[in-house]
Amino acid sequence: MTGADSSPRSAAYLDALSQAIHKKLQRALGSTSQRRDLLQELFADIALEVDDRAKDIIFSKEEDVISPADDGINGLLCFYNVLADYFVREPENGKPILDLIVKLWSQSFVSHIFALLFHKWLFEVELDNPEMLLRYSSALVEGATNVFWIDIQTNTRRFQSLFHYLLEEVAAKHTRLNKIPVQAQRELYLLISRFILFYNSADKMDSFLKNCPAFPNAFLVGGPADIFITELTDQLLKLKVEPVLLHYLSQIKVLQGMELRMTTSTRLKTCLYSFTCPGGPMYPTRAVRHAAWEALDLLFPVGRYPRHLISLFFRLLYPWAAITTVVVAIIIAATKGSRAS
């Protein structure tokens, strides 16, 4: 919990925030032409970092400081962190907002908003309707996926606290995990598999794999580790932001010693090898190629030297690639020189 004060001033401020959210959702519901913009604005508002003035109101100031526990993950406290706790303490105040969200389910940014505001409410407040549980849990996975991809595209960790909650407070705790349908549990496992390295949670890998839900096609795809690696390799192939890809490759050493099926191992090896080759279809930078080679050699030491020899052989077969690199470097240097003069 973010430790919000229970004083009348704090309660009134949080109630005013929830009323403002409700009004904006009402406006979005009533305006087809402005709906997308209003929902995008609302998403941006709740994802904002809490400013000092708001912190003074929300948190107890007996010592004129906010404790580290109140200050979110990595010192970043956003409005959605505070509101998610508020809707657990005061679920009735969140019900009007939920009713409007349900009416706007299919609209852009609605799943984002639901995931940020109600991820704790879904697991910490008693819900009796199995049909709505399935709907809410599916929306949570969809919304969390969307906001995590925003972090990846911007190479930030604004939504890291949401990820940590899903990993440490849901996936690792059977009482909460079992609240949602089995299909949603599987979707959550796949979601966490894709982003666990990005959010620096490799140290939680062992416990995460032990809590893998049952998959009906496990006899085909393998166990928890195989399912995890399959999702991870798919994620790697989708990454286009170089610093993020380098981060994944630097974290991948945690996979060393993991027992995998041969097909899964080959899948991972092929994925990493695709990042070692210059040109299409991945067009990796030099830094990415070097990081991929390091990961490949660490995870698959057998065959290391033959791989490098084969790579060198193919590069010699296509000298034009090296020539093109040199020509481009000369042109860039000449352009910089002419600008400087």
C-alpha positions as CSV (number, residue, x, y, z in Angstrom):
1,M,0.0,0.0,0.0
2,T,1.1,3.6,-0.6
3,G,0.3,4.6,2.9
4,A,-2.2,7.4,2.2
5,D,-3.4,9.3,5.2
6,S,-6.9,8.6,6.5
7,S,-7.5,12.3,7.5
8,P,-10.7,14.1,6.3
9,R,-8.5,16.3,4.1
10,S,-6.9,13.3,2.3
11,A,-10.2,11.5,2.0
12,A,-11.9,14.6,0.5
13,Y,-9.0,15.0,-2.0
14,L,-9.2,11.4,-3.2
15,D,-12.9,11.5,-3.4
16,A,-12.6,14.6,-5.6
17,L,-10.2,12.8,-7.8
18,S,-12.6,9.9,-8.2
19,Q,-15.4,12.4,-9.0
20,A,-13.2,14.0,-11.7
21,I,-12.5,10.6,-13.3
22,H,-16.2,9.8,-13.2
23,K,-17.1,13.1,-14.9
24,K,-14.5,12.6,-17.7
25,L,-15.8,9.1,-18.3
26,Q,-19.3,10.5,-18.5
27,R,-18.2,13.1,-21.1
28,A,-16.5,10.4,-23.1
29,L,-19.6,8.2,-23.1
30,G,-21.7,11.1,-24.3
31,S,-19.4,12.4,-27.0
32,T,-18.6,10.1,-29.9
33,S,-16.4,12.7,-31.6
34,Q,-14.3,13.5,-28.6
35,R,-14.4,10.1,-26.9
36,R,-10.9,8.9,-27.9
37,D,-9.2,12.2,-26.9
38,L,-11.0,12.3,-23.6
39,L,-10.1,8.7,-22.7
40,Q,-6.5,9.4,-23.7
41,E,-6.4,12.5,-21.5
42,L,-7.8,10.5,-18.6
43,F,-5.2,7.8,-19.0
44,A,-2.4,10.4,-19.2
45,D,-3.8,12.1,-16.0
46,I,-3.8,9.0,-13.8
47,A,-0.3,8.0,-15.1
48,L,1.1,11.3,-14.0
49,E,3.6,11.5,-11.1
50,V,2.1,12.9,-7.9
51,D,3.4,16.4,-7.4
52,D,4.6,17.7,-4.0
53,R,1.4,19.7,-3.3
54,A,-0.7,16.6,-3.8
55,K,1.6,14.5,-1.6
56,D,1.2,17.0,1.2
57,I,-2.6,16.5,1.0
58,I,-2.6,12.7,0.5
59,F,0.0,11.6,3.0
60,S,0.5,12.2,6.7
61,K,2.9,15.0,7.2
62,E,3.6,14.6,10.9
63,E,7.3,14.4,10.2
64,D,7.1,16.6,7.2
65,V,8.4,13.8,5.0
66,I,7.0,11.0,3.0
67,S,8.4,7.6,4.0
68,P,10.2,5.5,1.3
69,A,7.3,3.0,1.4
70,D,4.9,5.8,0.4
71,D,7.0,6.8,-2.6
72,G,6.2,4.0,-5.0
73,I,8.7,1.9,-7.0
74,N,12.1,3.4,-7.5
75,G,10.9,6.7,-6.0
76,L,8.2,7.2,-8.6
77,L,4.7,7.6,-7.2
78,C,1.9,8.1,-9.8
79,F,-1.8,9.0,-9.2
80,Y,-2.8,5.5,-10.3
81,N,-0.8,4.1,-7.4
82,V,-2.7,6.1,-4.9
83,L,-6.1,5.6,-6.5
84,A,-5.7,1.8,-6.8
85,D,-5.3,1.7,-3.0
86,Y,-8.2,4.1,-2.5
87,F,-10.6,1.9,-4.5
88,V,-9.6,-1.1,-2.3
89,R,-10.3,0.9,0.9
90,E,-13.5,2.5,-0.5
91,P,-14.8,0.1,-3.2
92,E,-18.2,1.8,-3.3
93,N,-16.5,5.0,-4.5
94,G,-15.1,3.0,-7.5
95,K,-18.4,1.4,-8.5
96,P,-19.7,4.3,-10.5
97,I,-16.4,4.5,-12.4
98,L,-16.5,0.7,-13.1
99,D,-20.1,1.0,-14.4
100,L,-18.9,3.6,-17.0
101,I,-15.8,1.6,-17.9
102,V,-18.0,-1.5,-18.6
103,K,-20.1,0.7,-21.0
104,L,-16.9,1.9,-22.7
105,W,-15.1,-1.5,-22.8
106,S,-14.3,-1.6,-26.5
107,Q,-12.9,2.0,-26.7
108,S,-9.2,2.8,-26.9
109,F,-7.4,3.4,-23.5
110,V,-10.3,1.9,-21.4
111,S,-8.4,-1.3,-20.7
112,H,-5.3,0.9,-19.7
113,I,-7.4,2.9,-17.3
114,F,-9.1,-0.2,-15.8
115,A,-5.7,-2.0,-15.3
116,L,-4.2,1.0,-13.5
117,L,-7.1,1.9,-11.3
118,F,-8.6,-1.5,-10.4
119,H,-5.7,-4.0,-10.5
120,K,-5.7,-4.3,-6.7
121,W,-9.5,-4.0,-6.3
122,L,-9.9,-7.1,-8.5
123,F,-7.8,-9.3,-6.2
124,E,-8.5,-7.7,-2.8
125,V,-12.2,-7.0,-2.8
126,E,-14.7,-9.9,-2.8
127,L,-16.6,-10.3,-6.1
128,D,-19.4,-12.9,-6.5
129,N,-20.1,-12.7,-10.3
130,P,-18.0,-15.3,-12.1
131,E,-18.9,-13.8,-15.5
132,M,-17.7,-10.3,-14.5
133,L,-14.6,-11.8,-13.0
134,L,-13.6,-13.3,-16.3
135,R,-14.4,-10.0,-18.0
136,Y,-12.4,-8.0,-15.5
137,S,-9.4,-10.3,-15.5
138,S,-9.2,-10.3,-19.3
139,A,-9.4,-6.5,-19.3
140,L,-6.6,-6.4,-16.7
141,V,-4.3,-8.6,-18.8
142,E,-5.1,-6.5,-21.9
143,G,-4.6,-3.2,-20.2
144,A,-1.4,-4.3,-18.4
145,T,0.0,-5.5,-21.7
146,N,-0.7,-2.1,-23.3
147,V,0.9,0.0,-20.6
148,F,3.9,-2.3,-20.3
149,W,4.5,-1.8,-24.1
150,I,4.3,2.0,-23.5
151,D,7.2,1.6,-21.0
152,I,9.1,-0.5,-23.6
153,Q,8.6,2.0,-26.4
154,T,9.7,4.9,-24.2
155,N,12.3,2.9,-22.3
156,T,10.9,4.0,-18.9
157,R,9.5,2.1,-15.9
158,R,6.5,4.2,-15.1
159,F,4.2,1.1,-14.7
160,Q,6.7,-1.0,-12.9
161,S,4.7,-1.0,-9.7
162,L,1.8,-2.6,-11.5
163,F,4.1,-5.3,-12.8
164,H,5.5,-5.9,-9.4
165,Y,2.1,-6.2,-7.9
166,L,1.0,-8.8,-10.5
167,L,4.2,-10.8,-10.0
168,E,4.7,-10.6,-6.3
169,E,1.2,-10.1,-4.9
170,V,-0.8,-12.2,-7.4
171,A,1.2,-14.7,-9.3
172,A,3.1,-15.7,-6.2
173,K,0.0,-16.0,-3.9
174,H,-2.4,-18.8,-4.7
175,T,-5.3,-17.2,-2.7
176,R,-5.3,-14.2,-5.0
177,L,-4.4,-16.0,-8.2
178,N,-7.2,-18.5,-7.7
179,K,-9.7,-15.7,-7.6
180,I,-9.6,-15.3,-11.3
181,P,-10.6,-18.1,-13.9
182,V,-7.9,-20.6,-15.0
183,Q,-7.8,-19.1,-18.5
184,A,-7.0,-15.7,-17.0
185,Q,-4.3,-17.2,-14.8
186,R,-2.6,-18.6,-18.0
187,E,-2.8,-15.3,-19.7
188,L,-1.3,-13.6,-16.7
189,Y,1.6,-16.1,-16.7
190,L,2.3,-15.4,-20.3
191,L,2.2,-11.7,-19.7
192,I,4.6,-11.8,-16.9
193,S,6.9,-14.1,-18.9
194,R,7.2,-11.4,-21.6
195,F,8.1,-8.5,-19.3
196,I,9.9,-10.0,-16.2
197,L,13.4,-9.3,-17.6
198,F,12.4,-5.8,-18.6
199,Y,11.3,-4.9,-15.1
200,N,14.5,-6.3,-13.5
201,S,12.8,-9.2,-11.7
202,A,15.1,-12.0,-12.8
203,D,15.7,-12.8,-9.2
204,K,12.0,-13.9,-8.9
205,M,12.3,-16.3,-11.8
206,D,12.4,-19.6,-9.8
207,S,9.4,-18.8,-7.6
208,F,7.5,-17.5,-10.7
209,L,8.1,-20.8,-12.7
210,K,7.0,-22.9,-9.7
211,N,3.6,-21.1,-9.6
212,C,2.9,-21.8,-13.3
213,P,-0.8,-22.7,-13.8
214,A,-1.7,-25.8,-15.7
215,F,-1.8,-25.5,-19.5
216,P,-3.9,-28.0,-21.5
217,N,-1.3,-28.3,-24.3
218,A,1.6,-28.8,-21.9
219,F,2.4,-32.2,-23.4
220,L,3.1,-30.4,-26.7
221,V,4.8,-27.2,-25.6
222,G,6.5,-28.5,-22.5
223,G,6.7,-27.4,-18.9
224,P,6.8,-23.9,-17.2
225,A,10.3,-23.2,-18.4
226,D,9.5,-24.1,-22.0
227,I,6.3,-21.9,-22.0
228,F,8.3,-19.0,-20.5
229,I,11.1,-19.3,-23.1
230,T,8.6,-19.4,-25.9
231,E,7.0,-16.2,-24.8
232,L,10.4,-14.6,-24.2
233,T,11.7,-15.4,-27.7
234,D,8.6,-14.0,-29.2
235,Q,9.0,-10.8,-27.2
236,L,12.7,-10.4,-28.2
237,L,11.8,-10.6,-31.9
238,K,9.2,-7.8,-31.4
239,L,11.6,-5.4,-29.8
240,K,12.7,-2.4,-31.8
241,V,14.1,0.0,-29.2
242,E,17.8,-0.7,-29.0
243,P,18.4,0.1,-25.3
244,V,15.5,-2.2,-24.3
245,L,16.8,-5.0,-26.5
246,L,20.3,-4.6,-25.0
247,H,18.7,-4.7,-21.5
248,Y,16.9,-8.0,-22.3
249,L,20.1,-9.5,-23.7
250,S,22.1,-8.5,-20.6
251,Q,19.5,-10.1,-18.3
252,I,19.2,-13.3,-20.3
253,K,22.1,-14.9,-18.4
254,V,19.6,-15.9,-15.8
255,L,18.4,-18.6,-18.2
256,Q,21.8,-20.5,-17.9
257,G,21.3,-24.0,-16.7
258,M,17.5,-24.0,-17.3
259,E,16.3,-27.5,-18.5
260,L,14.4,-27.1,-21.8
261,R,13.0,-29.3,-24.5
262,M,15.2,-29.6,-27.6
263,T,12.6,-27.7,-29.7
264,T,12.5,-24.8,-27.1
265,S,16.3,-24.7,-26.9
266,T,16.5,-24.5,-30.6
267,R,13.9,-21.8,-30.7
268,L,15.9,-19.6,-28.3
269,K,19.2,-20.4,-30.1
270,T,17.7,-19.4,-33.4
271,C,16.3,-16.2,-32.0
272,L,19.6,-15.1,-30.5
273,Y,21.5,-16.1,-33.6
274,S,19.2,-13.8,-35.7
275,F,20.5,-10.8,-33.8
276,T,24.2,-11.7,-34.5
277,C,23.8,-11.3,-38.3
278,P,24.1,-7.8,-39.9
279,G,21.3,-6.8,-42.3
280,G,17.8,-8.1,-42.6
281,P,15.4,-9.1,-41.3
282,M,16.4,-7.8,-37.9
283,Y,19.0,-5.2,-38.9
284,P,20.7,-5.3,-35.5
285,T,23.3,-2.6,-34.5
286,R,26.9,-3.5,-33.7
287,A,26.1,-3.3,-30.0
288,V,23.1,-5.6,-30.3
289,R,25.2,-8.1,-32.4
290,H,27.9,-8.2,-29.7
291,A,25.4,-8.6,-26.9
292,A,23.6,-11.4,-28.8
293,W,26.9,-13.2,-29.4
294,E,27.7,-13.0,-25.6
295,A,24.3,-14.3,-24.7
296,L,24.5,-17.1,-27.3
297,D,28.0,-18.2,-26.1
298,L,27.0,-18.1,-22.5
299,L,23.8,-20.1,-22.8
300,F,25.1,-22.5,-25.5
301,P,28.8,-22.9,-25.1
302,V,28.9,-26.1,-27.1
303,G,29.5,-25.2,-30.7
304,R,30.7,-21.7,-29.9
305,Y,33.8,-21.7,-32.2
306,P,32.1,-23.4,-35.2
307,R,29.3,-20.7,-35.0
308,H,31.8,-17.9,-35.1
309,L,33.7,-19.5,-38.0
310,I,30.5,-20.0,-40.0
311,S,29.5,-16.4,-39.3
312,L,32.9,-15.2,-40.5
313,F,32.7,-17.4,-43.6
314,F,29.4,-15.8,-44.6
315,R,30.6,-12.3,-44.0
316,L,33.6,-13.0,-46.3
317,L,31.1,-14.3,-49.0
318,Y,29.4,-11.0,-48.9
319,P,32.1,-8.3,-48.8
320,W,29.7,-5.7,-50.1
321,A,28.2,-5.5,-46.6
322,A,31.5,-4.5,-45.2
323,I,32.2,-2.1,-48.1
324,T,28.8,-0.5,-47.6
325,T,29.5,0.1,-43.9
326,V,32.8,1.8,-44.7
327,V,31.2,4.0,-47.4
328,V,28.4,5.1,-45.1
329,A,30.9,5.9,-42.3
330,I,33.0,8.0,-44.7
331,I,29.8,9.9,-45.9
332,I,28.7,10.6,-42.3
333,A,32.2,11.8,-41.4
334,A,32.4,14.0,-44.5
335,T,28.9,15.5,-43.7
336,K,29.9,16.2,-40.1
337,G,33.1,17.8,-41.4
338,S,31.3,20.1,-43.9
339,R,28.8,21.2,-41.2
340,A,31.6,22.0,-38.8
341,S,33.4,24.2,-41.4
